[in-house]
Structure formats: C-alpha cells, structure tokens
Amino acid sequence: MTLKIYRPFLFISFFLALFSCKKDIGNYDYTELNALGEITGLPAEVSAVYGKNLKITPAVKFTQDPNFDESKYSFEWTYIGPNGLGGSKLFSLAKTRNIDMVMQVVAGNYTAYYNITDNASGVKYSTKFTLKVVNEINEGWIMMNEANGKARVDMLSLNTNNSFDLIIDLLATTGSELKLEGMPVMTYTYNTGLLVGPDAISYGIYLGTDQGTTKVDPNSFKWTKTMGLSYEMYGDIPVGFYADVIRQKSGSSSYMIGKGNAYYYERVLGIYYSTPINYINEEQKIFEVAPFIGSNHVSITTPVIFYDKTNRRFVRHSGSAATSTTIPDPDVTQKLFSYSTGMDLLYMRWVPFNGGEVFSILKDPSNSKRYLARFNPTNNAQSYYSEVIATDFSNAEYYAINPEFGYIFYTIGSKIYQYDMVYKTTKLMADFGSKKICYFNFYEFKNTTKYTGSNKLMVGLYETGVSNGTEGSLNIYTVPSLNGDIILDKSYSGFGRIKSLTYRER
C-alpha cells in the first residue's frame, strides 16, 4: 500500500521541478566582473638598495572602476625568500597601495608580487615582478678601532667598481641597536654553517671590547641582546667576561680564549663554549692559557696548540675532547727543544709554510733573549730552534709570520723589520716617521679559492699627536721572495686607530 502512494508523488514532484527549470531559462541578469585592466609604473625588475628608501607608485585601472576608488580594495606586496631551514616561504613586504619604505630585505634576487583584492567580490589579482636588492655595505674590511679614546667600528666597504668606500662608525650608519662600551679588543668573522641561536645567524660577525663580546646581524648589522656571546656559552660565565681571541677550527667549530681560559664550540654536535678545555686530566689541574690559538682553520684533524702560561709549556687539544694534553718531546736525536720550554710566550701562529707549522717567539724569563721555535702540530716534529739575533729585537712590539716564505716581521715604533731565520739577517723594510704602528698582521682569508691575498702584510698606522678619530690609516703590502723590499699595494686613511681587523667575505 505504501508503494502505490509514493510512486505518483515522486513522478509529480519530478515533473514540476523539470517544468520550473525549463521555464526559468534565460531569465537571469548577469553583471560583468570588475576586473584588473592594467598596471603601469611597476617594471618587470625593481632595483632596491638595502638600508635606503624604495618608492613604487603604480597606476592601477579596473574595468568597472574608471576612477579607481582605492577604498574598495586591499593591497599587499609579497616576496619569496629563504626560510632559514634550507627552503623558502612567502613574506609580506607591505600592505599599502604604494611602497615608500626603507628596504630591509637582505641582498639578493627575489620573485615578488603586487596583490590587489577587490573587497566586494573577494577576487585577488597578482602581478609578478623581480625584486633585486643590493647592499652597498655588503663586503669588505671591518675594523675595530679606537676613536677618541673609545671603541668604534669603521669599514672599508667594497663597491660595484671593485674599490673601497670608507664608512665611519658602521653601527651608527646602519642604525644598529648596538652601542659599544669600553676599549676595543677584537673583531672576527667566519661562516658558522648552521642557523643557530635565537637569532638564527649562520655567519658570525663578532665585535669585542673589554666590556663584552657580541655578534651582529651579518647583513644588516642590527643587534639584539640575544646575539651576545653569553648565548653561545653554557654554565657559569666569569663576571666581566669577554673574548680575547676567536678562531674558526673548521666547518662550524671554533675556539675562543678569554679571561685566561680556552673554550671549544662544535655546532653540529651541540657542544657549546662551556667548561674550559685548558685542563690536564693526568695532573687534574687547570692552567692559564696565553691568548694565542695555533690552528689550521681548514683541517679538522690537525690538533690545536695552546701555550700553558702557568707551567711555561706547549699543550695540545684534539678533536672534540673536553680537556687538553701535554706534548711529549721527540726522540733525543730529533729533539731541538723541550715542549716544556720554561719560557714566556710572546707570539704564536700556525702558518702553511713548510707544509704547515706552528711558529712561536719565546722569551727567556731570566734575561732579554728571544728564541724562535717551529714545529709540526700533527706529528710533533721540530724543525727549528734558535735565538733570534735581530736588530733591537728585544724591543719588538708586534710580530707577523709570512705564510709563504717564513720571514719573521716585527715592529718598533714606526719601523718595520724583516728577519731571515736561515741567514740570520735583519732588514729595515719601512719607516713611517711621525706615524706609529697599531696593527700588524698577515691576514688569513677563510675562502682561499675566492680570496687569494694571504701573502699581504696589513699595517695599521696612526698619526701621533692627533686624536680626532680620523688619524688612522691602513697600508697593504706584498712580500716578495729573496728578501726583496715590500711593495705597497693599497693605502687607506681617515678612520680610527686599528686594534683588530677582519674581512666580511661573500
């Protein structure tokens, strides 16, 4: 009985519906969509300079809005950039019709979009373009200087003409939040290889005074409190701690010396600067370490050499060990000196000369005699030991080891001398008269494929009797073979007195 009633009902319902649909055909009113007609004033490639104002004022036309009432629309400028994890994501640049802003996007080429949404229909229109950002402060020599009795960072910034522009007070020029206090100590740069810490920085630019050490953003030089060195340290940090020396070991690992202690950092393994490694397990004693790190920043297998000031001896650190070890003396037939020298260390550096050796200048604590000691840190083989018989060497203020020929350079006041350890001869290389030397080093680039100037002697000078923050200068020399005169390549001036110098590589 139910079926007899239900079937006619379905039939009638279907018939009425079909009749109704057929009857409505052609009775709808259609409204043309308000579509984006054209955009002018927005080039296919937009060039911007980091830290400077970018202004874009595109003219927009919609098909149903000839006068373009911008209150009817929403706007957004976006670009695709790296997400810090090896991938990419979409970033918002501005939510205004036009752009009139200081560019804060890191230098690079980006795919970008100008997005306009019709609020009434909800339809979004996107116009694609390329955003090319260049940074005028992108690469160059960063100098930790003394200026008017205070620490100041100046920079020789590489420009598009492959020459250098002088930037006085880099932090103030870039609007950095970092305000340096105290006297200048050091600056150092290296590629850490990992985006670590709360600021996800993968390239360390370290700036240090006797009041503390910190990183800054490697592209903008902006600063936050969490960039301080203490955020790379674990455990008890000595009061008033600052770094005397930071040096890359290889890859993402590094060493640091501060307050007479040595520390090791391995980012891949998650080993922070923590318990000092200047400790000998067999003796169960800590020692004070001299502020020198004898290491090859390329090889992870080459041991690192420190100098134990407490016991006047060379010690070694290997791998990611938590402590250091003493160095056994060679067999008597190959021994030139004892690694427990009993002397004070004046200078030490690893150089690639003779396959890679540690050069050290030692002083006999009982007299004014100085000695040169050389050895291979990998196999402990000793290659040289002799008293340095050089002009006025006991009054030397700065030392530098030529990495190619092994010449010993040293300074006294305004003069540069070169000592040949083979012939034991001294040669006056330069006399700057009223200027005094304040920085002296053979700079070691990290990327030696791109940068090939490791044989350049860097000499920082300042005019005595002048203290206005512009009395400093920098001379860069090439050192020839056969004890030839050093050759001046470049000279820059107009900044502070250089205390430490590093190169921001790209």
C-alpha positions, 0 to 999 in steps of 0.5 A: 500500500505504501508503494502505490502512494509514493510512486505518483508523488515522486513522478509529480514532484519530478515533473514540476521541478523539470517544468520550473527549470525549463521555464526559468531559462534565460531569465537571469541578469548577469553583471560583468566582473570588475576586473584588473585592466592594467598596471603601469609604473611597476617594471618587470625588475625593481632595483632596491638598495638595502638600508635606503628608501624604495618608492613604487607608485603604480597606476592601477585601472579596473574595468568597472572602476574608471576612477579607481576608488582605492577604498574598495580594495586591499593591497599587499606586496609579497616576496619569496625568500629563504626560510632559514631551514634550507627552503623558502616561504612567502613574506609580506613586504607591505600592505599599502597601495604604494611602497615608500619604505626603507628596504630591509630585505637582505641582498639578493634576487627575489620573485615578488608580487603586487596583490590587489583584492577587490573587497566586494567580490573577494577576487585577488589579482597578482602581478609578478615582478623581480625584486633585486636588492643590493647592499652597498655595505655588503663586503669588505674590511671591518675594523675595530678601532679606537676613536677618541679614546673609545671603541668604534667600528669603521669599514672599508666597504667594497663597491660595484667598481671593485674599490673601497668606500670608507664608512665611519662608525658602521653601527651608527650608519646602519642604525644598529641597536648596538652601542659599544662600551669600553676599549676595543679588543677584537673583531672576527668573522667566519661562516658558522654553517648552521642557523643557530641561536635565537637569532638564527645567524649562520655567519658570525660577525663578532665585535669585542671590547673589554666590556663584552663580546657580541655578534651582529646581524651579518647583513644588516648589522642590527643587534639584539641582546640575544646575539651576545656571546653569553648565548653561545656559552653554557654554565657559569660565565666569569663576571666581566667576561669577554673574548680575547681571541676567536678562531674558526677550527673548521666547518662550524667549530671554533675556539675562543680564549678569554679571561685566561681560559680556552673554550671549544664550540662544535655546532653540529654536535651541540657542544657549546663554549662551556667548561674550559678545555685548558685542563690536564686530566693526568695532573687534574689541574687547570692552567692559564692559557696565553691568548694565542690559538695555533690552528689550521682553520681548514683541517679538522684533524690537525690538533690545536696548540695552546701555550700553558702560561702557568707551567711555561709549556706547549699543550695540545687539544684534539678533536672534540675532547673536553680537556687538553694534553701535554706534548711529549718531546721527540726522540733525543736525536730529533729533539731541538727543544723541550715542549716544556720550554720554561719560557714566556710566550710572546707570539704564536701562529700556525702558518702553511709554510713548510707544509704547515707549522706552528711558529712561536717567539719565546722569551727567556724569563731570566734575561732579554733573549728571544728564541724562535721555535717551529714545529709540526702540530700533527706529528710533533716534529721540530724543525727549528730552534734558535735565538733570534739575533735581530736588530733591537729585537728585544724591543719588538712590539708586534710580530707577523709570520709570512705564510709563504716564505717564513720571514719573521716581521716585527715592529718598533715604533714606526719601523718595520723589520724583516728577519731571515731565520736561515741567514740570520739577517735583519732588514729595515723594510719601512719607516713611517716617521711621525706615524706609529704602528697599531696593527700588524698582521698577515691576514688569513682569508677563510675562502682561499679559492675566492680570496687569494691575498694571504701573502699581504702584510696589513699595517695599521698606522696612526698619526701621533699627536692627533686624536680626532678619530680620523688619524688612522690609516691602513697600508697593504703590502706584498712580500716578495721572495729573496728578501726583496723590499715590500711593495705597497699595494693599497693605502687607506686613511681617515678612520680610527686607530686599528686594534683588530681587523677582519674581512666580511667575505661573500 
